[in-house]
């Protein structure tokens, strides 16, 4: 496993020894940050193959 960074991947808070989460290749300070990052990643999905992005279609 990779070395643990000093800050959370989502909110940049310092990681405490007491609680940190390693999920999907990133370190998070608490479960809420992990869930927020997961939800944000689900919102920003790449377009399906053969379709143009909405910004390029305009």
Secondary structure, DSSP 8 states (H G I E B T S, - for coil): -----SB-TTT--B--SS--EEETTEEESSHHHHHHHHHHHHHS----TT---HHHH-
